[in-house]
Amino acid sequence: MTVASDPSPRLGGPLGGLRLCVAEVRAYPGRVVGVAAACALTATGVGACLVLLEAVRRPSYPEGSAAAVAARDAQNLLGLLLTLLLTSAVLVTGSTVALWTNQRLGQFAVLRALGVTAGRLRALVVADVALVAFVPAAVASAAGLAPAAGLGRRLLVERELFPAAVGMPPAGLTWAIAAGACAGTCAVAVLAALASVLAAGRVQPIDLLKDQSLALAPGRRNRGRLVAGLGMTVLMCGPFLVLSVVGDVPGVLRGILVMALALTVIPTLAVLAPWIVPVLTGPCCVLLRLLDRRAGRIAAAGLRAAPARTAAIAVPVLLAVGIAVCLLGSGSTMGAAVQRQTEQALRADGVVTAEPDHRLPVGPPSLPGGTATALVATEVTAPPSFYDSKPRPTRAWGVDGPALRTFLDLGEQQGRLDDLADDTFAAGTTQAQAHGWQLGQSVTFTLADGQEAQLRLAAIYQRDLAFPSFVLPSALALAHTPAPHADQVLLHGDPSAWRTQPGERLVSRAGYLADLRPRSVQDDLASRLIVAVVAGYALLAVANTCALAQRDRRSQRAHLRALGLGRGQLLRCVVYEVLAAALVGVVLAVVTAGVCLVPLARAVGQGLLPAVDVPWTVGVLLGVLVATAVPAALAARPLRGIRRQFAAGSA
């Protein structure tokens, strides 16, 4: 009998990594699907973002034009999306390759026993990961980059976030970007797998003699991780929580704190997951035993036995559901408050607005049988405050106070808008609270033309979430606004008597409220893009974890079948366990949403129950259901016969 003592002819050459990769794909294709999918999505998304960024950067735009504003918005949005894609790809690829490599340590020990050096083994793993990343990235870049970029351009143009006159870059540049995105994706995958590469090189032949069941035993919780989590709770979450709940923060500014709080609470819970998950696992185990007397008890035992596996599933679910509920819920809550304030304030019978690329005159014609008033669009820069040391110009209206009260009820809290005259101004409660202004106080503003003016506070109104933060006298706004125009024209009387001019749009009060868009299109689109990217990658990580974790439990499933557990019961055991782990993540996400959104809802007058973006929230929850149950069931193959279960368990 001849024994191969030197495997270097097959594994040491340039095709060694290719042979190892092909063998892995043929033997366990499910283990590489997650990395391949993440790399394909990353290459396509990054390439499309780079193509659109190059397209929007090439032309020059007139200063202050609508095209320049759209180009700036597009660059900001695409830059944010590009950062999220790369960050999420690193997290998903790194976690998946770590699980993947841990399951191959026995194979690596065999290679070390056959004479493969640690350096050569690391090189093989690097080549393996690079090949798994390169093939799907290359195919996705070649086939999907151009369609994805075209779809993204149409989407942004429809929402006025991309200059309509700007086309796509030349084909040669697009292909160059595709090649760069493919190469960059491979580099990201290899960098994310460096920890696993080093772990593979540390494997020793003696590991073959170790009891493999010891590898499945739950590890000890790291005290350093506990200290880090508690430190994050005190230093990061504590200040935001105090400001959101008990701090004297203006209502609107609390909306900014919501995402900051969510972005600190979610990673803090993820760090503390090994200590939090066992506490929530107990109620889930009770629920499983009540749901199914036999299969539920077995699933509960598996859930308790491996808290690390439960945490590995719960943390990505927390990330996906928490970001979706908090980010979109904050927007929905603010939008509902804007809608409510507008409905309460609007007294006009009709509203005239300008079509895109048009402006309304500041001197509107009279309305036969009624009255019309123009709201002059201007801006002012308030003095610095504790919350804003470098204030930017703020949107304001120029209008006569008595006329404004005829068309709008801004909810006067102090003073009266009838007193709005020369050298005075009215402010919303947000600005008044932020600066600590009192009625009758003189404040120095920088007006739209750059000149400073000292104005006296004549009124403070409550409904500044739906309307501008400042109201100036009409004469003052006209005198200090370059190229003045009207933001809106409000009508009192029969709106049909208004003679609509080109570039004007006339709607009734009911029509205006029906068409109201409480949030800006850019923020709405940006929020959904963030949720789509983060939730998509998080659910991909959940699917990878659920699928990879099943391979280490083949012998357990075989013994359960031998003890009389039916195929359907085994399937329920697998599904129950992963869904219970996902439920732990959903509970943590609900807690996060409550901590973040309830103070915001109270601050904007929505009560204790914030608004929720129901379609997107339900969509993410359905994604969690599919990403946990389907991969686990497919990888476990619980419907196999007993003989095949034992054969797979001993493999």
C-alpha positions as CSV (number, residue, x, y, z in Angstrom):
1,M,0.0,0.0,0.0
2,T,1.3,3.4,-1.0
3,V,0.7,6.4,1.2
4,A,1.0,9.9,-0.2
5,S,3.4,11.7,2.1
6,D,3.7,15.0,0.3
7,P,0.5,16.6,-1.0
8,S,2.4,19.6,-2.3
9,P,2.2,18.5,-6.0
10,R,-1.6,18.9,-5.9
11,L,-2.0,21.7,-3.3
12,G,1.1,23.7,-3.5
13,G,1.0,24.8,-7.1
14,P,-0.9,27.7,-8.6
15,L,-4.0,25.5,-9.0
16,G,-4.0,24.3,-5.4
17,G,-6.5,27.0,-4.2
18,L,-8.7,26.3,-7.2
19,R,-8.7,22.5,-6.4
20,L,-9.6,23.2,-2.8
21,C,-12.4,25.6,-3.8
22,V,-13.9,23.2,-6.3
23,A,-13.8,20.4,-3.8
24,E,-15.5,22.5,-1.2
25,V,-18.2,23.7,-3.6
26,R,-18.9,20.1,-4.8
27,A,-19.0,18.7,-1.3
28,Y,-20.9,21.5,0.5
29,P,-22.3,24.0,-1.9
30,G,-24.5,25.5,0.8
31,R,-21.5,26.8,2.7
32,V,-20.4,29.1,-0.1
33,V,-23.8,30.4,-1.1
34,G,-23.8,33.1,1.5
35,V,-20.4,34.5,0.7
36,A,-21.1,34.3,-3.0
37,A,-24.5,36.1,-2.7
38,A,-22.9,38.8,-0.5
39,C,-20.1,39.4,-3.0
40,A,-22.4,39.5,-6.0
41,L,-24.7,42.0,-4.3
42,T,-21.8,44.1,-3.2
43,A,-20.1,44.2,-6.5
44,T,-23.3,45.2,-8.3
45,G,-24.3,47.8,-5.8
46,V,-20.8,49.4,-5.4
47,G,-20.3,49.4,-9.2
48,A,-23.7,51.0,-9.8
49,C,-23.0,53.7,-7.1
50,L,-19.6,54.5,-8.6
51,V,-21.1,54.7,-12.2
52,L,-23.8,57.2,-11.0
53,L,-21.2,59.2,-9.0
54,E,-19.0,59.5,-12.0
55,A,-21.9,60.5,-14.2
56,V,-23.1,63.2,-11.8
57,R,-19.6,64.6,-11.2
58,R,-18.5,65.0,-14.8
59,P,-20.7,68.0,-15.8
60,S,-20.6,71.5,-14.4
61,Y,-23.8,73.1,-13.1
62,P,-24.9,76.7,-12.8
63,E,-24.4,78.0,-9.2
64,G,-27.7,77.7,-7.3
65,S,-29.6,75.9,-10.1
66,A,-32.0,73.0,-9.5
67,A,-29.5,70.8,-11.3
68,A,-26.7,71.7,-8.9
69,V,-28.9,71.0,-5.9
70,A,-30.0,67.6,-7.4
71,A,-26.3,66.7,-8.2
72,R,-25.3,67.5,-4.6
73,D,-28.2,65.5,-3.2
74,A,-27.3,62.6,-5.5
75,Q,-23.6,62.6,-4.4
76,N,-24.6,62.7,-0.7
77,L,-27.0,59.8,-1.1
78,L,-24.8,57.7,-3.2
79,G,-21.8,58.2,-0.9
80,L,-24.0,57.1,2.1
81,L,-25.2,54.0,0.2
82,L,-21.6,53.2,-0.9
83,T,-20.4,53.3,2.7
84,L,-23.3,51.1,3.9
85,L,-22.6,48.5,1.2
86,L,-19.0,48.1,2.0
87,T,-19.5,48.1,5.8
88,S,-22.3,45.5,5.6
89,A,-20.3,43.4,3.1
90,V,-17.4,43.2,5.5
91,L,-19.6,42.2,8.5
92,V,-21.5,39.5,6.5
93,T,-18.5,38.1,4.7
94,G,-16.3,38.1,7.9
95,S,-19.0,36.3,10.0
96,T,-19.8,33.8,7.3
97,V,-16.2,32.9,6.5
98,A,-15.5,32.6,10.2
99,L,-18.3,30.0,10.6
100,W,-17.2,28.3,7.4
101,T,-13.6,28.1,8.4
102,N,-14.4,26.8,11.9
103,Q,-16.3,23.9,10.3
104,R,-13.3,23.0,8.2
105,L,-10.7,22.9,11.0
106,G,-10.8,19.1,10.9
107,Q,-10.0,19.2,7.1
108,F,-7.1,21.6,7.8
109,A,-5.8,19.3,10.5
110,V,-5.7,16.5,8.0
111,L,-3.7,18.7,5.6
112,R,-1.3,19.6,8.3
113,A,-0.8,16.0,9.2
114,L,0.0,15.2,5.5
115,G,2.8,17.8,5.5
116,V,1.1,21.1,4.4
117,T,2.9,24.0,6.2
118,A,1.0,26.7,8.0
119,G,2.0,29.4,5.5
120,R,0.9,27.2,2.5
121,L,-2.4,26.4,4.3
122,R,-3.1,30.1,4.8
123,A,-2.3,30.8,1.2
124,L,-4.8,28.1,0.1
125,V,-7.5,29.6,2.3
126,V,-6.9,33.1,0.9
127,A,-7.0,31.8,-2.7
128,D,-10.2,29.8,-1.8
129,V,-12.0,32.9,-0.4
130,A,-10.8,35.0,-3.3
131,L,-12.1,32.6,-5.8
132,V,-15.5,32.2,-4.0
133,A,-15.7,36.0,-4.1
134,F,-14.3,36.6,-7.6
135,V,-16.6,34.4,-9.7
136,P,-20.0,35.7,-8.4
137,A,-18.6,39.3,-8.3
138,A,-17.4,39.1,-11.9
139,V,-20.7,37.6,-13.2
140,A,-22.8,40.1,-11.2
141,S,-20.7,43.0,-12.4
142,A,-20.8,42.0,-16.0
143,A,-24.5,41.2,-16.1
144,G,-26.1,43.4,-13.5
145,L,-24.1,46.6,-13.1
146,A,-25.5,48.5,-16.1
147,P,-29.1,47.6,-15.5
148,A,-28.7,48.4,-11.8
149,A,-27.2,51.8,-12.6
150,G,-29.9,52.6,-15.1
151,L,-32.6,51.6,-12.6
152,G,-31.0,53.8,-9.9
153,R,-30.8,56.8,-12.3
154,R,-34.5,56.5,-13.2
155,L,-35.4,56.2,-9.5
156,L,-33.4,59.3,-8.5
157,V,-34.6,61.4,-11.5
158,E,-38.2,60.6,-10.6
159,R,-37.6,61.9,-7.1
160,E,-35.7,65.0,-8.4
161,L,-32.5,63.8,-6.8
162,F,-30.5,63.4,-10.0
163,P,-30.2,65.9,-12.9
164,A,-32.4,64.6,-15.7
165,A,-30.1,65.9,-18.4
166,V,-27.1,63.9,-17.1
167,G,-26.6,60.6,-18.9
168,M,-24.6,57.6,-18.2
169,P,-20.7,57.5,-18.5
170,P,-19.1,56.0,-21.7
171,A,-19.1,52.2,-22.0
172,G,-15.4,51.9,-21.5
173,L,-15.5,53.8,-18.2
174,T,-18.4,51.7,-17.1
175,W,-16.5,48.5,-17.8
176,A,-13.4,49.9,-16.0
177,I,-15.6,50.6,-13.0
178,A,-17.1,47.1,-13.1
179,A,-13.6,45.6,-13.1
180,G,-12.6,47.8,-10.2
181,A,-15.8,46.9,-8.2
182,C,-15.0,43.2,-8.8
183,A,-11.4,43.6,-7.6
184,G,-12.5,45.7,-4.6
185,T,-15.1,43.1,-3.6
186,C,-12.5,40.3,-3.7
187,A,-10.1,42.5,-1.6
188,V,-12.9,43.2,1.0
189,A,-13.7,39.5,1.2
190,V,-10.1,38.5,1.8
191,L,-9.6,41.3,4.4
192,A,-12.8,40.3,6.2
193,A,-11.5,36.7,6.3
194,L,-8.1,37.5,7.7
195,A,-9.0,36.3,11.2
196,S,-10.2,33.0,9.7
197,V,-7.0,32.7,7.6
198,L,-4.8,33.1,10.6
199,A,-6.9,30.6,12.5
200,A,-6.5,28.0,9.7
201,G,-2.7,28.3,9.9
202,R,-2.7,27.7,13.7
203,V,-4.4,24.3,13.3
204,Q,-2.1,21.4,14.4
205,P,-2.3,17.7,13.5
206,I,-3.0,16.8,17.1
207,D,-6.4,18.5,16.7
208,L,-7.5,15.3,14.9
209,L,-7.4,13.4,18.2
210,K,-9.6,15.9,20.1
211,D,-13.2,15.1,20.8
212,Q,-15.3,17.0,18.3
213,S,-18.2,17.3,20.7
214,L,-16.1,19.6,22.8
215,A,-16.2,22.1,20.0
216,L,-19.9,22.2,20.2
217,A,-20.0,23.0,23.9
218,P,-21.0,26.5,24.8
219,G,-18.0,28.7,25.5
220,R,-17.4,30.9,28.4
221,R,-18.6,34.4,28.2
222,N,-15.9,37.0,27.8
223,R,-15.7,39.4,30.7
224,G,-14.0,42.0,28.6
225,R,-17.1,42.0,26.3
226,L,-19.3,42.6,29.4
227,V,-17.1,45.5,30.5
228,A,-17.2,47.0,27.0
229,G,-21.0,46.6,26.8
230,L,-21.6,48.3,30.2
231,G,-19.2,51.1,29.2
232,M,-21.2,51.6,26.0
233,T,-24.4,51.7,28.0
234,V,-23.1,54.4,30.4
235,L,-21.0,56.5,28.0
236,M,-23.0,56.2,24.7
237,C,-26.6,55.3,25.5
238,G,-26.9,57.1,28.8
239,P,-26.5,60.7,27.6
240,F,-28.9,60.3,24.6
241,L,-31.5,58.5,26.7
242,V,-31.4,61.3,29.4
243,L,-31.8,64.0,26.7
244,S,-34.6,62.1,25.0
245,V,-36.6,61.4,28.2
246,V,-35.9,64.1,30.9
247,G,-33.8,66.7,29.2
248,D,-35.3,70.1,28.3
249,V,-34.9,69.5,24.6
250,P,-37.2,71.2,22.1
251,G,-39.7,68.7,20.6
252,V,-38.5,68.7,17.0
253,L,-34.8,68.3,18.1
254,R,-35.7,65.0,19.8
255,G,-36.3,63.5,16.3
256,I,-32.6,63.9,15.7
257,L,-31.8,62.1,18.9
258,V,-33.9,59.0,17.8
259,M,-31.4,57.7,15.3
260,A,-28.4,58.6,17.4
261,L,-30.0,56.6,20.3
262,A,-30.9,53.7,18.0
263,L,-27.4,53.6,16.6
264,T,-26.0,53.3,20.1
265,V,-28.6,51.0,21.7
266,I,-28.5,48.4,18.9
267,P,-24.7,47.8,19.0
268,T,-24.7,47.9,22.8
269,L,-27.4,45.1,22.9
270,A,-25.3,43.2,20.3
271,V,-22.2,43.4,22.5
272,L,-24.2,42.3,25.6
273,A,-26.1,39.6,23.8
274,P,-24.4,36.7,25.5
275,W,-25.8,38.0,28.8
276,I,-29.2,39.2,27.6
277,V,-30.1,36.2,25.3
278,P,-30.2,33.6,28.1
279,V,-32.7,35.8,30.1
280,L,-35.0,35.9,27.1
281,T,-34.5,32.3,26.1
282,G,-36.4,31.1,29.2
283,P,-39.8,32.5,28.2
284,C,-39.2,31.3,24.6
285,C,-38.6,27.8,25.9
286,V,-41.8,27.9,27.9
287,L,-43.7,29.0,24.8
288,L,-42.2,26.2,22.7
289,R,-43.2,23.6,25.3
290,L,-46.7,24.9,25.3
291,L,-46.9,25.0,21.5
292,D,-45.7,21.5,20.9
293,R,-45.4,19.0,23.8
294,R,-42.7,16.8,22.2
295,A,-41.0,18.7,19.4
296,G,-41.2,21.9,21.4
297,R,-39.4,20.4,24.4
298,I,-36.6,19.2,22.2
299,A,-36.2,22.5,20.4
300,A,-36.2,24.3,23.8
301,A,-33.4,22.0,25.0
302,G,-31.4,22.9,21.9
303,L,-32.1,26.5,22.5
304,R,-30.8,26.4,26.1
305,A,-27.8,24.3,25.3
306,A,-26.3,26.7,22.8
307,P,-26.8,30.3,23.8
308,A,-23.9,31.4,21.5
309,R,-25.8,30.0,18.5
310,T,-29.0,31.7,19.6
311,A,-27.1,35.0,20.0
312,A,-25.6,34.6,16.5
313,I,-29.1,34.4,15.1
314,A,-30.7,37.0,17.3
315,V,-28.1,39.8,16.8
316,P,-28.6,40.2,13.0
317,V,-32.4,40.0,13.5
318,L,-32.1,42.8,16.1
319,L,-30.1,44.8,13.5
320,A,-32.5,44.3,10.7
321,V,-35.8,44.8,12.6
322,G,-34.4,47.5,15.0
323,I,-33.1,49.7,12.2
324,A,-36.3,49.3,10.2
325,V,-38.6,50.1,13.0
326,C,-36.6,53.0,14.5
327,L,-35.5,54.7,11.4
328,L,-38.8,54.4,9.4
329,G,-40.8,54.8,12.6
330,S,-39.2,58.1,13.5
331,G,-40.0,59.4,10.0
332,S,-43.6,58.1,10.2
333,T,-44.1,59.7,13.6
334,M,-42.8,63.0,12.4
335,G,-44.9,62.7,9.3
336,A,-48.0,62.0,11.2
337,A,-47.4,65.0,13.4
338,V,-46.8,67.2,10.4
339,Q,-50.1,66.0,8.8
340,R,-52.0,66.6,12.0
341,Q,-50.6,70.1,12.5
342,T,-51.4,71.0,8.9
343,E,-54.9,69.8,9.1
344,Q,-55.4,71.8,12.3
345,A,-53.8,75.0,11.0
346,L,-55.0,75.3,7.4
347,R,-58.0,77.6,7.1
348,A,-57.5,78.6,3.4
349,D,-60.0,77.3,0.8
350,G,-57.3,76.9,-1.8
351,V,-53.5,76.8,-2.1
352,V,-51.5,77.9,-5.1
353,T,-48.0,76.3,-5.5
354,A,-45.4,76.5,-8.2
355,E,-44.5,73.7,-10.6
356,P,-40.9,72.6,-10.7
357,D,-38.5,75.2,-12.2
358,H,-41.1,78.0,-11.8
359,R,-41.7,80.7,-9.2
360,L,-44.8,82.4,-7.9
361,P,-44.9,86.3,-8.0
362,V,-44.8,88.1,-4.7
363,G,-47.7,90.3,-5.8
364,P,-50.5,87.9,-6.7
365,P,-53.6,89.1,-8.5
366,S,-56.8,89.6,-6.5
367,L,-59.3,86.7,-6.2
368,P,-62.8,87.7,-7.4
369,G,-65.2,87.5,-4.5
370,G,-62.4,86.5,-2.0
371,T,-58.9,87.3,-0.8
372,A,-55.4,86.1,-1.6
373,T,-52.2,86.5,0.2
374,A,-48.6,85.6,-0.8
375,L,-46.2,83.9,1.6
376,V,-42.8,85.4,0.7
377,A,-40.1,82.7,0.7
378,T,-37.0,83.9,2.6
379,E,-34.5,82.7,5.1
380,V,-32.8,84.0,8.3
381,T,-29.8,82.9,10.4
382,A,-30.5,82.9,14.1
383,P,-27.7,83.4,16.7
384,P,-25.8,80.4,18.0
385,S,-27.5,78.3,20.7
386,F,-26.5,75.5,23.1
387,Y,-27.8,73.0,20.5
388,D,-26.3,74.6,17.5
389,S,-23.0,76.5,17.7
390,K,-22.8,77.1,14.0
391,P,-26.4,77.8,12.8
392,R,-27.3,77.7,9.1
393,P,-29.9,79.7,7.3
394,T,-33.4,78.7,8.3
395,R,-36.5,78.8,6.1
396,A,-38.9,81.6,6.9
397,W,-42.0,83.4,5.6
398,G,-42.6,87.0,5.0
399,V,-46.3,87.9,5.6
400,D,-48.5,90.4,7.4
401,G,-49.6,89.0,10.7
402,P,-53.4,89.8,10.5
403,A,-53.5,88.4,7.0
404,L,-51.8,85.2,8.0
405,R,-54.2,84.6,10.9
406,T,-57.0,84.6,8.3
407,F,-55.5,81.7,6.4
408,L,-53.5,79.7,9.0
409,D,-53.9,79.0,12.7
410,L,-50.3,78.5,13.9
411,G,-51.3,77.9,17.5
412,E,-50.2,81.0,19.2
413,Q,-48.7,80.1,22.5
414,Q,-47.5,83.6,23.6
415,G,-48.3,87.0,22.0
416,R,-50.4,87.5,18.9
417,L,-49.5,87.4,15.2
418,D,-51.6,90.6,14.8
419,D,-48.7,92.4,16.5
420,L,-46.3,91.4,13.8
421,A,-45.0,94.7,12.4
422,D,-41.8,96.4,11.3
423,D,-38.7,95.3,13.3
424,T,-40.5,92.3,14.9
425,F,-40.7,88.6,14.2
426,A,-42.6,85.5,15.3
427,A,-40.8,82.2,16.2
428,G,-41.9,78.6,16.7
429,T,-41.6,76.9,20.1
430,T,-38.6,74.9,18.9
431,Q,-36.4,77.9,18.2
432,A,-37.7,79.8,21.2
433,Q,-36.9,77.0,23.6
434,A,-33.6,76.2,22.0
435,H,-32.5,79.9,22.4
436,G,-34.3,80.6,25.7
437,W,-36.2,83.6,24.1
438,Q,-38.9,85.5,26.0
439,L,-41.7,87.5,24.5
440,G,-40.6,91.0,23.8
441,Q,-36.9,90.1,23.7
442,S,-34.7,91.7,21.0
443,V,-32.6,89.2,18.8
444,T,-30.0,89.9,16.1
445,F,-30.6,88.0,12.9
446,T,-28.7,87.7,9.7
447,L,-31.2,88.2,6.8
448,A,-31.2,86.6,3.4
449,D,-29.1,89.3,1.8
450,G,-26.4,89.0,4.5
451,Q,-27.4,92.1,6.5
452,E,-28.0,92.0,10.2
453,A,-31.2,93.2,11.8
454,Q,-32.3,93.5,15.4
455,L,-35.9,92.3,15.7
456,R,-38.2,92.0,18.7
457,L,-40.1,88.8,19.4
458,A,-43.8,89.5,19.0
459,A,-45.3,86.0,19.1
460,I,-44.4,82.3,19.7
461,Y,-46.5,79.7,18.0
462,Q,-46.7,75.9,18.5
463,R,-47.2,74.4,15.0
464,D,-43.7,75.0,13.7
465,L,-43.2,71.3,12.8
466,A,-45.3,71.7,9.7
467,F,-44.5,75.4,9.0
468,P,-41.4,77.6,8.9
469,S,-39.6,78.3,12.2
470,F,-39.8,82.1,11.7
471,V,-42.3,84.6,10.3
472,L,-41.2,88.1,9.4
473,P,-43.2,91.1,8.3
474,S,-43.8,91.1,4.5
475,A,-42.1,94.4,3.9
476,L,-38.9,93.4,5.8
477,A,-38.7,90.1,3.9
478,L,-39.1,91.8,0.5
479,A,-36.5,94.4,1.3
480,H,-33.8,91.9,2.3
481,T,-34.5,88.9,0.0
482,P,-32.7,88.8,-3.4
483,A,-35.0,88.0,-6.2
484,P,-38.0,87.5,-3.9
485,H,-40.8,85.1,-4.8
486,A,-43.8,83.5,-3.1
487,D,-43.6,80.1,-1.5
488,Q,-47.4,79.7,-1.6
489,V,-50.4,81.8,-2.3
490,L,-53.3,81.1,0.0
491,L,-56.9,81.8,-1.1
492,H,-60.0,82.5,0.9
493,G,-63.2,82.2,-1.2
494,D,-64.0,80.2,-4.3
495,P,-60.8,78.7,-5.6
496,S,-62.3,78.1,-9.0
497,A,-62.4,81.9,-9.6
498,W,-58.6,82.0,-9.5
499,R,-57.0,82.5,-12.9
500,T,-54.2,80.0,-13.0
501,Q,-51.0,81.2,-14.8
502,P,-48.4,78.9,-16.5
503,G,-46.2,77.2,-13.9
504,E,-48.9,77.4,-11.2
505,R,-50.8,74.6,-9.5
506,L,-54.1,75.2,-7.8
507,V,-55.6,72.7,-5.3
508,S,-58.4,73.0,-2.8
509,R,-57.9,72.6,0.9
510,A,-58.9,68.9,0.7
511,G,-56.7,68.3,-2.3
512,Y,-53.7,69.9,-0.6
513,L,-54.1,67.8,2.5
514,A,-54.5,64.7,0.5
515,D,-51.3,65.4,-1.5
516,L,-49.3,66.5,1.5
517,R,-45.9,64.9,1.7
518,P,-44.9,65.4,5.3
519,R,-41.3,64.4,4.8
520,S,-38.8,65.4,2.1
521,V,-38.4,63.0,-0.7
522,Q,-34.7,62.8,-0.2
523,D,-35.0,61.8,3.5
524,D,-37.7,59.3,2.6
525,L,-35.6,57.6,-0.1
526,A,-32.4,57.7,2.0
527,S,-34.2,56.1,4.9
528,R,-35.5,53.3,2.8
529,L,-32.2,52.7,1.1
530,I,-30.5,52.5,4.5
531,V,-33.1,50.0,5.7
532,A,-32.9,47.9,2.5
533,V,-29.1,47.6,2.6
534,V,-28.7,47.0,6.3
535,A,-31.7,44.6,6.6
536,G,-30.7,42.8,3.4
537,Y,-27.2,42.1,4.6
538,A,-28.4,41.3,8.2
539,L,-30.9,38.8,6.9
540,L,-28.3,37.2,4.6
541,A,-26.1,36.8,7.7
542,V,-29.0,35.2,9.5
543,A,-29.6,32.8,6.7
544,N,-25.9,31.9,6.6
545,T,-25.8,31.3,10.3
546,C,-28.9,29.1,10.3
547,A,-27.7,27.0,7.4
548,L,-24.1,26.6,8.6
549,A,-25.1,25.8,12.2
550,Q,-27.1,22.7,11.1
551,R,-24.0,20.9,9.7
552,D,-22.5,20.5,13.2
553,R,-25.7,18.8,14.4
554,R,-26.1,15.9,12.0
555,S,-25.3,13.3,14.7
556,Q,-27.8,14.8,17.0
557,R,-30.6,14.6,14.4
558,A,-29.6,11.0,13.6
559,H,-29.9,10.0,17.3
560,L,-33.3,11.8,17.6
561,R,-34.6,9.8,14.6
562,A,-33.3,6.6,16.2
563,L,-35.1,7.4,19.4
564,G,-38.5,7.5,17.5
565,L,-38.8,11.1,16.4
566,G,-40.7,11.3,13.1
567,R,-39.7,13.3,10.1
568,G,-42.3,16.0,10.6
569,Q,-41.4,16.3,14.3
570,L,-37.7,16.7,13.4
571,L,-38.6,19.4,10.9
572,R,-40.6,21.2,13.6
573,C,-37.7,20.9,16.0
574,V,-35.4,22.6,13.5
575,V,-37.9,25.4,12.6
576,Y,-39.0,26.0,16.2
577,E,-35.5,26.5,17.4
578,V,-34.4,29.0,14.8
579,L,-37.7,30.9,15.0
580,A,-37.4,31.1,18.8
581,A,-33.8,32.5,18.4
582,A,-35.2,35.0,15.9
583,L,-38.0,35.9,18.3
584,V,-35.3,36.9,20.9
585,G,-33.9,39.4,18.3
586,V,-37.4,40.8,17.5
587,V,-38.1,41.3,21.3
588,L,-34.8,43.2,21.6
589,A,-35.7,45.3,18.5
590,V,-39.1,46.1,20.1
591,V,-37.4,47.2,23.3
592,T,-35.1,49.4,21.3
593,A,-38.0,50.9,19.3
594,G,-39.8,51.7,22.5
595,V,-36.8,53.4,24.1
596,C,-36.2,55.5,20.9
597,L,-39.7,56.3,19.6
598,V,-41.9,56.7,22.6
599,P,-40.1,59.9,23.8
600,L,-40.3,61.3,20.2
601,A,-44.0,60.6,19.9
602,R,-44.7,62.4,23.2
603,A,-42.5,65.3,22.2
604,V,-44.4,65.9,18.9
605,G,-47.8,65.5,20.4
606,Q,-48.6,61.9,19.2
607,G,-49.1,60.4,22.6
608,L,-47.4,57.3,23.8
609,L,-47.9,55.2,20.6
610,P,-45.5,56.2,17.8
611,A,-46.4,55.7,14.2
612,V,-44.9,52.7,12.4
613,D,-44.2,52.1,8.7
614,V,-46.4,49.0,8.6
615,P,-45.6,47.8,5.0
616,W,-41.8,47.9,5.5
617,T,-41.9,46.5,9.0
618,V,-44.1,43.6,7.9
619,G,-41.8,43.1,5.0
620,V,-38.7,42.9,7.2
621,L,-40.5,40.5,9.6
622,L,-41.4,38.2,6.7
623,G,-37.8,38.4,5.6
624,V,-36.7,37.2,9.1
625,L,-39.2,34.3,8.9
626,V,-37.9,33.2,5.5
627,A,-34.2,33.8,6.3
628,T,-34.3,31.7,9.4
629,A,-36.7,28.8,8.7
630,V,-36.0,28.0,5.0
631,P,-32.1,27.8,5.1
632,A,-32.2,25.8,8.4
633,A,-34.7,23.4,7.0
634,L,-32.8,23.0,3.7
635,A,-29.5,22.5,5.5
636,A,-30.8,20.1,8.1
637,R,-32.8,17.9,5.6
638,P,-35.0,16.6,8.4
639,L,-37.1,14.5,6.0
640,R,-34.3,12.1,5.3
641,G,-34.6,8.5,6.3
642,I,-32.9,7.1,9.5
643,R,-30.1,5.4,7.5
644,R,-29.3,8.5,5.5
645,Q,-29.3,10.6,8.7
646,F,-26.8,8.3,10.4
647,A,-24.7,8.2,7.2
648,A,-24.6,12.0,7.1
649,G,-23.9,12.3,10.8
650,S,-20.9,10.0,10.6
651,A,-19.5,11.8,7.5
